[in-house]
Amino acid sequence: SAEETNELGLTAEQVVSLNEAIQDAKRLFSQRKFREAVESYHVALDIYIPDSHSDDSVRVQSALAKAQTRFNIGVSYRRLRKEDSAQVYLGQAIELNPQFGPARLALGRSFLKTSDLGRAEQTYTSVTTELADSMQYVMAAHEGLYKVGNGLAIQAERARRQQEYDTAE
């Protein structure tokens, strides 16, 4: 007989291991031990079932859980000031769950942090269109777009000054 599994397609033993890994990661994160938290979240990722699972509802639930874990890894990397790694994991979280507002907003903030204003604008604009029914996310995205606009204005001013300086020589 096949072993009983939960809504994530995991056995009781796997559920215990997964919960331990996630609890460890959350504890480490709250202690500001972000590198160790990332390691524990990776332990959790290794426990989740493969995406090829036959049951649709299990695949969906698993994708949502994996998205949350990848989001948590992305946020941990942001705390470590590793924006490139953060962007990879936040992007993966969004791929797994396109409705994941906090992941989209965190990705936008990460792009702002690295002065990638084009991708920040794209990310925030996608929130205003794809999550238009969430006033909270739309307002946060508009705040992000305002910061993108400020960044673009600063870049334009720097370019203008550089041109004046180059012309004056």
Disulfide bonds with the S-S distance in Angstrom:
none
